[in-house]
Amino acid sequence: MALVSQSNAVPTQSRPGTGAGASLVVGKDASYRVLKGDEKAAALLLALGPDYGKPIFDELDELEVKNLSRAMVRLGPITQQMLDELMIEFVTSVSSTGTLAGNTDTTERLLLSFLPSERVDSIMEEIRGPAGRNMWEKLSNVQEDVLATYLKNEYPQTIAVVLSKIATDHASKVLAALPEELAMDVVQRMLGLDPVQKDILEKIETTLRTEFMSTLSHAKRRDSHEQMAEIFNSFDRQTEARFLTTLEENSRDDAERIKALMFTFEDLSRLEASAIQTLLQKMDKKDLALALKGANEQVKDFFFENMSARAAKMLKDDMEAMGPVRLKDVDEAQSRMVSNAKDMAARGEIIIVKSNSDEQMVA
């Protein structure tokens, strides 16, 4: 989009009627600042409003909408002079009264004027970051190592204040993730911590909101083994076996962690009877026959035992009538069954048991 790709510097131009040598930027007040490329686009769209901004948003993809929305949230106050110069830069001329401010509420209202509420919720949820009614509840939902990485660069006294305000169990995890010497310093300061003045607390909250929470969505670190397990789940059987075998030769620990996180067709045999019966009711019969065609006897028996005798016989007949089938087709049918099971678990219809241990995983 042309608006986002503009240069960060606002060029000096002539105001109409002032002559070519007149500078555009004159008499700047203390709140004046030079807008960057994404800030220019955000301010312009906020100024245009729903009626004139909608055609522009309609031309953007979801990533561009998210980037502009983030810029709007971070925009802050835009003075009249800044707005005038912005309009002169991007359009021939425009008049405006007053100032505008980009924040969460104005951004959400603008997006709701032309986007479905579900899409707006998704965009704003990503921008807002962790759930919580206030800053301290939000911090209590930030991954402990991510929060510790940020806090370790702060003054120990500031860290002590932050940890004293967030949930106790989460504070303990963050404290344990800090370097030991720093952690002990923080402990000592927390023990002697006096009530914090309101203005100091507000400054800490503001700093956390602007420097940490606003960029948290970009900094979230996903477990690499979990991500790789999902990738391996998408492999066909031969590719999966090839990669796992090679990985086991190079790093057995990594291979074992990935295998423990993977959910395969064979794992369906660990479902509770009620769960597998619910899955079978929504399973395409042709896919089921094809998936079981390549399953081991233990898995086949598990499925047959959770069906009526008549249904099991019909399924066996269907499998026999298929004759030889391609392994690729079997893999695809099994993948569809696994995907259906995960979708049902996500909706709360069944519970997926990942292993024989007491731990359960709801996908």
C-alpha positions, 0 to 999 in steps of 0.5 A: 500500500502506498501510504505505508511505504512512504518515507519516514521524513515529512518533506518541506512543501509550500503552503498554497499562496506562501511562495516556493521558499516558505517552509511547511514546518513553522511554529511547532509546539512541544507535542509536535513530532515527525510521523513515520510511514505506518503512523502517517497511514494510521492517522490519515485513515482515522481522519478519513473515518469509516465512510472514506476509509472503508474503500482503502481498507477493502483493498488491504489484506489481513496482514496489512489491516493488522499492521495498520491497526497496531499503528493506530493503537500506538499512535497517541495524540495527533496535533492540528499542525501535524494533521494539516501537514499530513493532509497536504502531503498525501492529498491536495488539500483538506480542512479539519478541526480539532485533534484526534487520538489513536487508541484501542477504542477508536481503532476498534470502532473504525474496524467494526464499521466495515469488517465482521465483528469476528475478524475485528475481535481476532485483530484486536485480541492479537493487538491487546495481548494477554487476557486480563482486566488490568495491566497486572492481570495481563502480566500474570498471563504472559509466559514467565520466561518472556516476562523474565527476559524483559524484566532482567534489564530493569532496575531490581526495585522495579522488578520487585514492584512488578512481581509484588503486583502480579499473581503469586504463583506466576511471580514465583515462576518469573523469579525462578527464571531470572539470573540467580544474583538478580533474583536474590536482590529482587527477593531482598527488595520485595521483603523490604518493599514499602507501599508504592506511590500512585504516580510511580505505579502509574509510570511503571504501568505506562512503561510496561504498556508502551514498551512491553505489552504493545510489542508482546504479540511479536515477541511471543516464543512458541515451543519449537518442539511443539511446532515441529511436532505439528509439522511432523503430523502433516508428513506422510508416513514415509517422510515422517519415518525418514525424518524421525530416523535421521533425527534420532541418529543426530539427537535422540532427546529431540526426537523423543520430545517430538514423538511425545508431542505428536498425535497420530492415528494410532493415538486414536486407540487411546480414546475413551469408548464414548469419545471414539463412538462420538468420532465414528458417528461423524466419520465418513464411512469410506474414509474410515474403511480406507484408514483402517485398511492400513492400520495394525491389528490392535487399532483395527480391533479397537475400532471394531470393538466400539461398533455394533457387530453389524456395523463392524461386519459391514466395515470389514466387508467394505475394506475387503471389497476395496482390494489393494489401496495406495499407501498415500490414500491411507495416510490421507484418510488417517490424517482426516480422522486425526484432524476431525478428532482434534476439531471435536476436542477443540469444541469440547465434544471429546477429550484426547488422551495423549498418552497412557499417563494421567495427563490429558490433552485437550486439543 
